[in-house]
């Protein structure tokens, strides 16, 4: 037996086991990156992609004077309304082969950062890539989704709508 209650899906497991609760998200959501100073960025939810990705420009690996290597990049690009020209540097990163939706394998830098969806802040890996030719600057893949969310492709911006609904309910309750 399953049922939806305020944006959650409760999935019963085997008899005698506790139910697993996951939030429902749509095919497109607004997400924030608190550590990267980005709020309400459009993200495509893609169950076909394993790794999440964020649009970056000027991505470069740099060797510091002390010999340590860092990754340096700017988020988004000048055509995006939230582009703020700030350079970010990460000393903890990795390099992975990522297969694009076209089947091409690309070597990409991977960083771990925080993403906020609903009121949840989740640590997740993001590949840094030039997504300027794509509609959405952020792609959310299975690695982030698998333990946290269930995707309902008939919906979009579920988190934003839930936030508005909660805020309106609080205002209504305050008036009473």
KEDO-648797 format. One record per residue (C-alpha): x, y, z; residue in three letters; residue number from 1. Coordinates in pm, 1 decimal, decimal comma. Example, Ala and Ser with C-alpha at 12.3 -4.5 7.8 and 13.67 -1.06 7.14 Angstrom:
<kolgus>
<kolgu><x>1230,0</x><y>-450,0</y><z>780,0</z><resn>ALA</resn><resi>1</resi></kolgu>
<kolgu><x>1367,0</x><y>-106,0</y><z>714,0</z><resn>SER</resn><resi>2</resi></kolgu>
</kolgus>
This chain:
<kolgus>
<kolgu><x>0,0</x><y>0,0</y><z>0,0</z><resn>UNK</resn><resi>1</resi></kolgu>
<kolgu><x>134,8</x><y>345,1</y><z>-84,9</z><resn>UNK</resn><resi>2</resi></kolgu>
<kolgu><x>-0,8</x><y>695,7</y><z>-46,9</z><resn>UNK</resn><resi>3</resi></kolgu>
<kolgu><x>106,1</x><y>1053,0</y><z>-102,4</z><resn>UNK</resn><resi>4</resi></kolgu>
<kolgu><x>96,9</x><y>1297,2</y><z>186,3</z><resn>UNK</resn><resi>5</resi></kolgu>
<kolgu><x>215,2</x><y>1655,8</y><z>135,7</z><resn>UNK</resn><resi>6</resi></kolgu>
<kolgu><x>483,5</x><y>1578,3</y><z>-118,0</z><resn>UNK</resn><resi>7</resi></kolgu>
<kolgu><x>604,7</x><y>1255,3</y><z>37,2</z><resn>UNK</resn><resi>8</resi></kolgu>
<kolgu><x>568,8</x><y>899,1</y><z>-79,8</z><resn>UNK</resn><resi>9</resi></kolgu>
<kolgu><x>560,0</x><y>631,3</y><z>186,0</z><resn>UNK</resn><resi>10</resi></kolgu>
<kolgu><x>671,5</x><y>296,6</y><z>51,7</z><resn>UNK</resn><resi>11</resi></kolgu>
<kolgu><x>606,4</x><y>-12,4</y><z>261,7</z><resn>UNK</resn><resi>12</resi></kolgu>
<kolgu><x>884,7</x><y>-265,9</y><z>261,4</z><resn>UNK</resn><resi>13</resi></kolgu>
<kolgu><x>862,5</x><y>-633,9</y><z>350,4</z><resn>UNK</resn><resi>14</resi></kolgu>
<kolgu><x>618,8</x><y>-731,0</y><z>627,2</z><resn>UNK</resn><resi>15</resi></kolgu>
<kolgu><x>751,4</x><y>-626,0</y><z>965,2</z><resn>UNK</resn><resi>16</resi></kolgu>
<kolgu><x>985,9</x><y>-360,3</y><z>821,3</z><resn>UNK</resn><resi>17</resi></kolgu>
<kolgu><x>945,4</x><y>14,5</y><z>870,4</z><resn>UNK</resn><resi>18</resi></kolgu>
<kolgu><x>821,3</x><y>213,5</y><z>571,3</z><resn>UNK</resn><resi>19</resi></kolgu>
<kolgu><x>1069,6</x><y>414,0</y><z>364,6</z><resn>UNK</resn><resi>20</resi></kolgu>
<kolgu><x>976,1</x><y>780,8</y><z>322,2</z><resn>UNK</resn><resi>21</resi></kolgu>
<kolgu><x>1098,2</x><y>978,4</y><z>21,7</z><resn>UNK</resn><resi>22</resi></kolgu>
<kolgu><x>1010,2</x><y>1323,3</y><z>-102,4</z><resn>UNK</resn><resi>23</resi></kolgu>
<kolgu><x>847,2</x><y>1360,8</y><z>-442,6</z><resn>UNK</resn><resi>24</resi></kolgu>
<kolgu><x>1012,8</x><y>1597,7</y><z>-689,4</z><resn>UNK</resn><resi>25</resi></kolgu>
<kolgu><x>922,8</x><y>1693,8</y><z>-1043,0</z><resn>UNK</resn><resi>26</resi></kolgu>
<kolgu><x>1111,8</x><y>1678,4</y><z>-1370,6</z><resn>UNK</resn><resi>27</resi></kolgu>
<kolgu><x>1237,0</x><y>2032,1</y><z>-1311,2</z><resn>UNK</resn><resi>28</resi></kolgu>
<kolgu><x>1311,6</x><y>2198,5</y><z>-976,4</z><resn>UNK</resn><resi>29</resi></kolgu>
<kolgu><x>1462,0</x><y>2516,2</y><z>-836,4</z><resn>UNK</resn><resi>30</resi></kolgu>
<kolgu><x>1770,3</x><y>2438,5</y><z>-628,7</z><resn>UNK</resn><resi>31</resi></kolgu>
<kolgu><x>2016,1</x><y>2643,8</y><z>-424,9</z><resn>UNK</resn><resi>32</resi></kolgu>
<kolgu><x>2386,6</x><y>2604,3</y><z>-354,9</z><resn>UNK</resn><resi>33</resi></kolgu>
<kolgu><x>2449,6</x><y>2771,6</y><z>-17,3</z><resn>UNK</resn><resi>34</resi></kolgu>
<kolgu><x>2831,4</x><y>2742,8</y><z>-28,7</z><resn>UNK</resn><resi>35</resi></kolgu>
<kolgu><x>2843,2</x><y>2871,1</y><z>-387,0</z><resn>UNK</resn><resi>36</resi></kolgu>
<kolgu><x>2611,7</x><y>3167,2</y><z>-323,3</z><resn>UNK</resn><resi>37</resi></kolgu>
<kolgu><x>2351,2</x><y>3060,2</y><z>-579,6</z><resn>UNK</resn><resi>38</resi></kolgu>
<kolgu><x>1979,5</x><y>3064,7</y><z>-504,8</z><resn>UNK</resn><resi>39</resi></kolgu>
<kolgu><x>1683,7</x><y>2924,6</y><z>-698,3</z><resn>UNK</resn><resi>40</resi></kolgu>
<kolgu><x>1868,0</x><y>2793,0</y><z>-1002,2</z><resn>UNK</resn><resi>41</resi></kolgu>
<kolgu><x>1671,4</x><y>2584,0</y><z>-1251,2</z><resn>UNK</resn><resi>42</resi></kolgu>
<kolgu><x>1771,4</x><y>2219,0</y><z>-1248,7</z><resn>UNK</resn><resi>43</resi></kolgu>
<kolgu><x>1671,4</x><y>1934,9</y><z>-1476,5</z><resn>UNK</resn><resi>44</resi></kolgu>
<kolgu><x>1607,6</x><y>1608,5</y><z>-1295,0</z><resn>UNK</resn><resi>45</resi></kolgu>
<kolgu><x>1763,2</x><y>1333,7</y><z>-1506,1</z><resn>UNK</resn><resi>46</resi></kolgu>
<kolgu><x>1729,1</x><y>972,5</y><z>-1393,2</z><resn>UNK</resn><resi>47</resi></kolgu>
<kolgu><x>1934,4</x><y>868,2</y><z>-1695,5</z><resn>UNK</resn><resi>48</resi></kolgu>
<kolgu><x>2243,7</x><y>1050,1</y><z>-1568,0</z><resn>UNK</resn><resi>49</resi></kolgu>
<kolgu><x>2440,9</x><y>908,5</y><z>-1276,5</z><resn>UNK</resn><resi>50</resi></kolgu>
<kolgu><x>2645,8</x><y>1215,8</y><z>-1180,6</z><resn>UNK</resn><resi>51</resi></kolgu>
<kolgu><x>2495,6</x><y>1560,0</y><z>-1127,2</z><resn>UNK</resn><resi>52</resi></kolgu>
<kolgu><x>2646,1</x><y>1854,4</y><z>-1317,1</z><resn>UNK</resn><resi>53</resi></kolgu>
<kolgu><x>2666,9</x><y>2230,9</y><z>-1282,6</z><resn>UNK</resn><resi>54</resi></kolgu>
<kolgu><x>2743,1</x><y>2484,6</y><z>-1554,6</z><resn>UNK</resn><resi>55</resi></kolgu>
<kolgu><x>3086,8</x><y>2644,4</y><z>-1515,7</z><resn>UNK</resn><resi>56</resi></kolgu>
<kolgu><x>3321,5</x><y>2856,7</y><z>-1717,7</z><resn>UNK</resn><resi>57</resi></kolgu>
<kolgu><x>3697,0</x><y>2917,9</y><z>-1698,0</z><resn>UNK</resn><resi>58</resi></kolgu>
<kolgu><x>3756,6</x><y>2574,6</y><z>-1545,0</z><resn>UNK</resn><resi>59</resi></kolgu>
<kolgu><x>4127,7</x><y>2521,2</y><z>-1481,7</z><resn>UNK</resn><resi>60</resi></kolgu>
<kolgu><x>4352,9</x><y>2308,6</y><z>-1268,5</z><resn>UNK</resn><resi>61</resi></kolgu>
<kolgu><x>4623,4</x><y>2521,8</y><z>-1108,3</z><resn>UNK</resn><resi>62</resi></kolgu>
<kolgu><x>4941,8</x><y>2439,8</y><z>-917,3</z><resn>UNK</resn><resi>63</resi></kolgu>
<kolgu><x>4991,3</x><y>2673,4</y><z>-620,7</z><resn>UNK</resn><resi>64</resi></kolgu>
<kolgu><x>5337,0</x><y>2802,3</y><z>-519,0</z><resn>UNK</resn><resi>65</resi></kolgu>
<kolgu><x>5348,8</x><y>2541,4</y><z>-239,5</z><resn>UNK</resn><resi>66</resi></kolgu>
<kolgu><x>5292,4</x><y>2263,0</y><z>-494,3</z><resn>UNK</resn><resi>67</resi></kolgu>
<kolgu><x>4930,5</x><y>2182,9</y><z>-407,5</z><resn>UNK</resn><resi>68</resi></kolgu>
<kolgu><x>4686,7</x><y>2150,5</y><z>-693,8</z><resn>UNK</resn><resi>69</resi></kolgu>
<kolgu><x>4348,7</x><y>2323,6</y><z>-695,3</z><resn>UNK</resn><resi>70</resi></kolgu>
<kolgu><x>4058,1</x><y>2352,6</y><z>-934,0</z><resn>UNK</resn><resi>71</resi></kolgu>
<kolgu><x>3945,2</x><y>2707,1</y><z>-1016,5</z><resn>UNK</resn><resi>72</resi></kolgu>
<kolgu><x>3622,1</x><y>2799,9</y><z>-1195,7</z><resn>UNK</resn><resi>73</resi></kolgu>
<kolgu><x>3336,1</x><y>3044,8</y><z>-1230,7</z><resn>UNK</resn><resi>74</resi></kolgu>
<kolgu><x>2976,1</x><y>2935,6</y><z>-1203,5</z><resn>UNK</resn><resi>75</resi></kolgu>
<kolgu><x>2733,1</x><y>2998,9</y><z>-1487,6</z><resn>UNK</resn><resi>76</resi></kolgu>
<kolgu><x>2825,8</x><y>3256,1</y><z>-1753,9</z><resn>UNK</resn><resi>77</resi></kolgu>
<kolgu><x>2755,0</x><y>3623,6</y><z>-1829,3</z><resn>UNK</resn><resi>78</resi></kolgu>
<kolgu><x>2429,3</x><y>3538,5</y><z>-2009,1</z><resn>UNK</resn><resi>79</resi></kolgu>
<kolgu><x>2276,6</x><y>3397,6</y><z>-1687,1</z><resn>UNK</resn><resi>80</resi></kolgu>
<kolgu><x>2092,8</x><y>3646,3</y><z>-1458,6</z><resn>UNK</resn><resi>81</resi></kolgu>
<kolgu><x>2265,7</x><y>3509,9</y><z>-1147,4</z><resn>UNK</resn><resi>82</resi></kolgu>
<kolgu><x>2618,9</x><y>3519,5</y><z>-1286,9</z><resn>UNK</resn><resi>83</resi></kolgu>
<kolgu><x>2831,8</x><y>3698,0</y><z>-1025,4</z><resn>UNK</resn><resi>84</resi></kolgu>
<kolgu><x>3183,1</x><y>3664,2</y><z>-1172,8</z><resn>UNK</resn><resi>85</resi></kolgu>
<kolgu><x>3311,0</x><y>3514,6</y><z>-847,1</z><resn>UNK</resn><resi>86</resi></kolgu>
<kolgu><x>3590,8</x><y>3263,6</y><z>-885,1</z><resn>UNK</resn><resi>87</resi></kolgu>
<kolgu><x>3576,7</x><y>2950,6</y><z>-673,3</z><resn>UNK</resn><resi>88</resi></kolgu>
<kolgu><x>3867,9</x><y>2730,5</y><z>-574,4</z><resn>UNK</resn><resi>89</resi></kolgu>
<kolgu><x>3850,0</x><y>2374,8</y><z>-444,7</z><resn>UNK</resn><resi>90</resi></kolgu>
<kolgu><x>4149,4</x><y>2183,9</y><z>-317,2</z><resn>UNK</resn><resi>91</resi></kolgu>
<kolgu><x>3944,6</x><y>1865,5</y><z>-278,4</z><resn>UNK</resn><resi>92</resi></kolgu>
<kolgu><x>3830,4</x><y>1739,0</y><z>-617,4</z><resn>UNK</resn><resi>93</resi></kolgu>
<kolgu><x>3865,7</x><y>1442,0</y><z>-844,2</z><resn>UNK</resn><resi>94</resi></kolgu>
<kolgu><x>3871,7</x><y>1371,4</y><z>-1215,4</z><resn>UNK</resn><resi>95</resi></kolgu>
<kolgu><x>3632,8</x><y>1118,2</y><z>-1370,1</z><resn>UNK</resn><resi>96</resi></kolgu>
<kolgu><x>3530,4</x><y>996,7</y><z>-1710,2</z><resn>UNK</resn><resi>97</resi></kolgu>
<kolgu><x>3167,2</x><y>1101,4</y><z>-1764,7</z><resn>UNK</resn><resi>98</resi></kolgu>
<kolgu><x>2958,3</x><y>976,0</y><z>-2056,0</z><resn>UNK</resn><resi>99</resi></kolgu>
<kolgu><x>2748,5</x><y>1254,7</y><z>-2208,7</z><resn>UNK</resn><resi>100</resi></kolgu>
<kolgu><x>2393,6</x><y>1206,4</y><z>-2332,3</z><resn>UNK</resn><resi>101</resi></kolgu>
<kolgu><x>2546,8</x><y>1181,5</y><z>-2680,9</z><resn>UNK</resn><resi>102</resi></kolgu>
<kolgu><x>2755,1</x><y>882,2</y><z>-2573,1</z><resn>UNK</resn><resi>103</resi></kolgu>
<kolgu><x>3086,3</x><y>1068,1</y><z>-2574,6</z><resn>UNK</resn><resi>104</resi></kolgu>
<kolgu><x>3320,1</x><y>1012,1</y><z>-2280,3</z><resn>UNK</resn><resi>105</resi></kolgu>
<kolgu><x>3465,6</x><y>1330,9</y><z>-2135,5</z><resn>UNK</resn><resi>106</resi></kolgu>
<kolgu><x>3714,5</x><y>1375,2</y><z>-1854,4</z><resn>UNK</resn><resi>107</resi></kolgu>
<kolgu><x>3559,3</x><y>1613,1</y><z>-1600,4</z><resn>UNK</resn><resi>108</resi></kolgu>
<kolgu><x>3649,4</x><y>1763,4</y><z>-1267,1</z><resn>UNK</resn><resi>109</resi></kolgu>
<kolgu><x>3420,3</x><y>1659,3</y><z>-979,9</z><resn>UNK</resn><resi>110</resi></kolgu>
<kolgu><x>3362,7</x><y>1867,5</y><z>-667,3</z><resn>UNK</resn><resi>111</resi></kolgu>
<kolgu><x>3159,5</x><y>1788,9</y><z>-357,7</z><resn>UNK</resn><resi>112</resi></kolgu>
<kolgu><x>2932,7</x><y>2068,8</y><z>-234,3</z><resn>UNK</resn><resi>113</resi></kolgu>
<kolgu><x>2598,8</x><y>2136,2</y><z>-70,9</z><resn>UNK</resn><resi>114</resi></kolgu>
<kolgu><x>2272,6</x><y>2157,4</y><z>-261,7</z><resn>UNK</resn><resi>115</resi></kolgu>
<kolgu><x>1942,0</x><y>2263,6</y><z>-109,7</z><resn>UNK</resn><resi>116</resi></kolgu>
<kolgu><x>1614,6</x><y>2118,6</y><z>-230,4</z><resn>UNK</resn><resi>117</resi></kolgu>
<kolgu><x>1302,4</x><y>2179,1</y><z>-20,2</z><resn>UNK</resn><resi>118</resi></kolgu>
<kolgu><x>1440,8</x><y>2244,2</y><z>327,9</z><resn>UNK</resn><resi>119</resi></kolgu>
<kolgu><x>1703,2</x><y>1971,2</y><z>293,9</z><resn>UNK</resn><resi>120</resi></kolgu>
<kolgu><x>2071,9</x><y>2039,6</y><z>246,3</z><resn>UNK</resn><resi>121</resi></kolgu>
<kolgu><x>2250,2</x><y>1746,2</y><z>84,3</z><resn>UNK</resn><resi>122</resi></kolgu>
<kolgu><x>2622,8</x><y>1691,6</y><z>23,0</z><resn>UNK</resn><resi>123</resi></kolgu>
<kolgu><x>2666,1</x><y>1572,0</y><z>-334,5</z><resn>UNK</resn><resi>124</resi></kolgu>
<kolgu><x>2917,4</x><y>1535,5</y><z>-617,1</z><resn>UNK</resn><resi>125</resi></kolgu>
<kolgu><x>2887,5</x><y>1764,6</y><z>-918,8</z><resn>UNK</resn><resi>126</resi></kolgu>
<kolgu><x>3082,9</x><y>1751,0</y><z>-1240,6</z><resn>UNK</resn><resi>127</resi></kolgu>
<kolgu><x>3197,6</x><y>2088,1</y><z>-1369,1</z><resn>UNK</resn><resi>128</resi></kolgu>
<kolgu><x>3098,5</x><y>2129,8</y><z>-1730,4</z><resn>UNK</resn><resi>129</resi></kolgu>
<kolgu><x>3012,3</x><y>2383,0</y><z>-1994,9</z><resn>UNK</resn><resi>130</resi></kolgu>
<kolgu><x>2633,5</x><y>2354,0</y><z>-2022,9</z><resn>UNK</resn><resi>131</resi></kolgu>
<kolgu><x>2594,0</x><y>2681,7</y><z>-2215,8</z><resn>UNK</resn><resi>132</resi></kolgu>
<kolgu><x>2428,0</x><y>2499,7</y><z>-2507,0</z><resn>UNK</resn><resi>133</resi></kolgu>
<kolgu><x>2177,1</x><y>2333,9</y><z>-2274,4</z><resn>UNK</resn><resi>134</resi></kolgu>
<kolgu><x>1855,1</x><y>2478,0</y><z>-2133,6</z><resn>UNK</resn><resi>135</resi></kolgu>
<kolgu><x>1923,9</x><y>2404,7</y><z>-1766,2</z><resn>UNK</resn><resi>136</resi></kolgu>
<kolgu><x>2245,7</x><y>2509,2</y><z>-1591,1</z><resn>UNK</resn><resi>137</resi></kolgu>
<kolgu><x>2214,1</x><y>2225,2</y><z>-1337,0</z><resn>UNK</resn><resi>138</resi></kolgu>
<kolgu><x>2147,6</x><y>1857,1</y><z>-1392,1</z><resn>UNK</resn><resi>139</resi></kolgu>
<kolgu><x>2052,5</x><y>1634,4</y><z>-1097,6</z><resn>UNK</resn><resi>140</resi></kolgu>
<kolgu><x>2148,7</x><y>1269,0</y><z>-1149,6</z><resn>UNK</resn><resi>141</resi></kolgu>
<kolgu><x>2071,9</x><y>935,1</y><z>-986,5</z><resn>UNK</resn><resi>142</resi></kolgu>
<kolgu><x>2355,4</x><y>944,9</y><z>-732,9</z><resn>UNK</resn><resi>143</resi></kolgu>
<kolgu><x>2187,0</x><y>1241,1</y><z>-560,6</z><resn>UNK</resn><resi>144</resi></kolgu>
<kolgu><x>1831,5</x><y>1117,4</y><z>-615,4</z><resn>UNK</resn><resi>145</resi></kolgu>
<kolgu><x>1858,2</x><y>752,2</y><z>-512,1</z><resn>UNK</resn><resi>146</resi></kolgu>
<kolgu><x>1834,3</x><y>779,5</y><z>-133,6</z><resn>UNK</resn><resi>147</resi></kolgu>
<kolgu><x>1643,3</x><y>1104,5</y><z>-112,9</z><resn>UNK</resn><resi>148</resi></kolgu>
<kolgu><x>1373,4</x><y>1149,4</y><z>-375,7</z><resn>UNK</resn><resi>149</resi></kolgu>
<kolgu><x>1124,3</x><y>991,7</y><z>-612,7</z><resn>UNK</resn><resi>150</resi></kolgu>
<kolgu><x>1068,9</x><y>1169,0</y><z>-944,5</z><resn>UNK</resn><resi>151</resi></kolgu>
<kolgu><x>716,4</x><y>1235,2</y><z>-1071,3</z><resn>UNK</resn><resi>152</resi></kolgu>
<kolgu><x>768,9</x><y>1345,7</y><z>-1432,5</z><resn>UNK</resn><resi>153</resi></kolgu>
<kolgu><x>416,6</x><y>1486,8</y><z>-1451,5</z><resn>UNK</resn><resi>154</resi></kolgu>
<kolgu><x>516,2</x><y>1758,7</y><z>-1201,1</z><resn>UNK</resn><resi>155</resi></kolgu>
<kolgu><x>760,4</x><y>2046,5</y><z>-1192,9</z><resn>UNK</resn><resi>156</resi></kolgu>
<kolgu><x>883,9</x><y>2289,3</y><z>-927,9</z><resn>UNK</resn><resi>157</resi></kolgu>
<kolgu><x>730,5</x><y>2082,3</y><z>-648,4</z><resn>UNK</resn><resi>158</resi></kolgu>
<kolgu><x>971,1</x><y>2226,3</y><z>-388,3</z><resn>UNK</resn><resi>159</resi></kolgu>
<kolgu><x>886,0</x><y>2588,7</y><z>-477,9</z><resn>UNK</resn><resi>160</resi></kolgu>
<kolgu><x>512,7</x><y>2519,0</y><z>-476,6</z><resn>UNK</resn><resi>161</resi></kolgu>
<kolgu><x>539,5</x><y>2343,2</y><z>-140,3</z><resn>UNK</resn><resi>162</resi></kolgu>
<kolgu><x>731,0</x><y>2639,4</y><z>3,3</z><resn>UNK</resn><resi>163</resi></kolgu>
<kolgu><x>461,3</x><y>2883,0</y><z>-116,0</z><resn>UNK</resn><resi>164</resi></kolgu>
<kolgu><x>185,8</x><y>2659,7</y><z>19,8</z><resn>UNK</resn><resi>165</resi></kolgu>
<kolgu><x>356,1</x><y>2636,2</y><z>360,4</z><resn>UNK</resn><resi>166</resi></kolgu>
<kolgu><x>416,8</x><y>3013,0</y><z>374,1</z><resn>UNK</resn><resi>167</resi></kolgu>
<kolgu><x>51,9</x><y>3086,3</y><z>284,2</z><resn>UNK</resn><resi>168</resi></kolgu>
<kolgu><x>-69,1</x><y>2838,6</y><z>547,2</z><resn>UNK</resn><resi>169</resi></kolgu>
<kolgu><x>146,7</x><y>3007,9</y><z>812,7</z><resn>UNK</resn><resi>170</resi></kolgu>
<kolgu><x>3,4</x><y>3348,3</y><z>717,4</z><resn>UNK</resn><resi>171</resi></kolgu>
<kolgu><x>-347,9</x><y>3207,3</y><z>731,6</z><resn>UNK</resn><resi>172</resi></kolgu>
<kolgu><x>-283,3</x><y>3048,6</y><z>1073,2</z><resn>UNK</resn><resi>173</resi></kolgu>
<kolgu><x>-135,1</x><y>3375,7</y><z>1200,8</z><resn>UNK</resn><resi>174</resi></kolgu>
<kolgu><x>-453,5</x><y>3565,2</y><z>1107,7</z><resn>UNK</resn><resi>175</resi></kolgu>
<kolgu><x>-671,1</x><y>3318,4</y><z>1300,7</z><resn>UNK</resn><resi>176</resi></kolgu>
</kolgus>
